[in-house]
Amino acid sequence: MIPSSWRLPLLTFCAVLLLWELSVIVFKVPDYLVPSPIEIGGLVRSRLPDLLHALLVTGTEAVGGFLLSAVVGVAVGLFFSTSSLIRRCFYPYVVLLQTIPIIAISPLILLWLGNGSASVLFISFLISVPAVIVNTTQGLISIEPNLLNLFRMGNAGVAAVLFKLRLPHALPHIFVGLKIAAGASVVGALVGETFAGSSSLGAGGLGYSSIYALSQLDTPYLFAIILTSSLLGLLLFFAVVVLERIMVGSWHESVRGDRVD
């Protein structure tokens, strides 16, 4: 049974596929420009082993970059929340990191770490970590003064205020950052693979495969790679959503009230 909240998106998706298929047929669009959904589906079935291997390679790198960004991002956010002086000194550099074009510094990363998964994972981390830091910091410092005064009246120490008040209060903000990082980590892995080439796991991942498909003008396979990349991003996003519902959904109204009317 399909959940009610999924029905409208699925109907919209099916309508888009039908319109796409009809447009390709009516306007006789060459498959090297825009292949039809049926052609893409057939190619996915015929090249499923290649796609699954590329998905495994890119997924390993993206998940590694995401997990590293989650750990580092939350730790840095906790560090920033301890002092306004620390935030004024270091927070602008997080913003600077977010504005640096990753394509511009990717060759430098490859020079330091070499070709392969290590460079790809690090690029994925660099793209995804700013969102975690920013949202974690915002959640940790957005505490009502009355709550802070209540803890001070109870003679609560810095650690108690941080881990019993600030961190639970910041969980919804942290998960917002993790949701953004989930998609960004996949983008970072794909960008990294276009520079780093094949990884230590064997044949290249989705980013490397897309460059190869483009060089061969294999547009249907390129669309299949795009579809697989989107699936990877969705899997990471929904994993974060499930974890959020487990940790936050039982007590915070931002998750308990999350429904589609």
HELIX and SHEET records of a PDB file:
HELIX    1   1 SER A    4  VAL A   26  1                                  23    
HELIX    2   2 PRO A   37  SER A   46  1                                  10    
HELIX    3   3 LEU A   48  SER A   81  1                                  34    
HELIX    4   4 SER A   84  THR A   99  1                                  16    
HELIX    5   5 ILE A  102  LEU A  113  1                                  12    
HELIX    6   6 SER A  117  ILE A  141  1                                  25    
HELIX    7   7 PRO A  145  MET A  153  1                                   9    
HELIX    8   8 VAL A  158  VAL A  161  1                                   4    
HELIX    9   9 LEU A  162  ARG A  166  3                                   5    
HELIX   10  10 LEU A  167  ALA A  196  1                                  30    
HELIX   11  11 LEU A  206  SER A  215  1                                  10    
HELIX   12  12 THR A  219  MET A  247  1                                  29    
HELIX   13  13 GLU A  253  ARG A  256  1                                   4    
END                                                                             
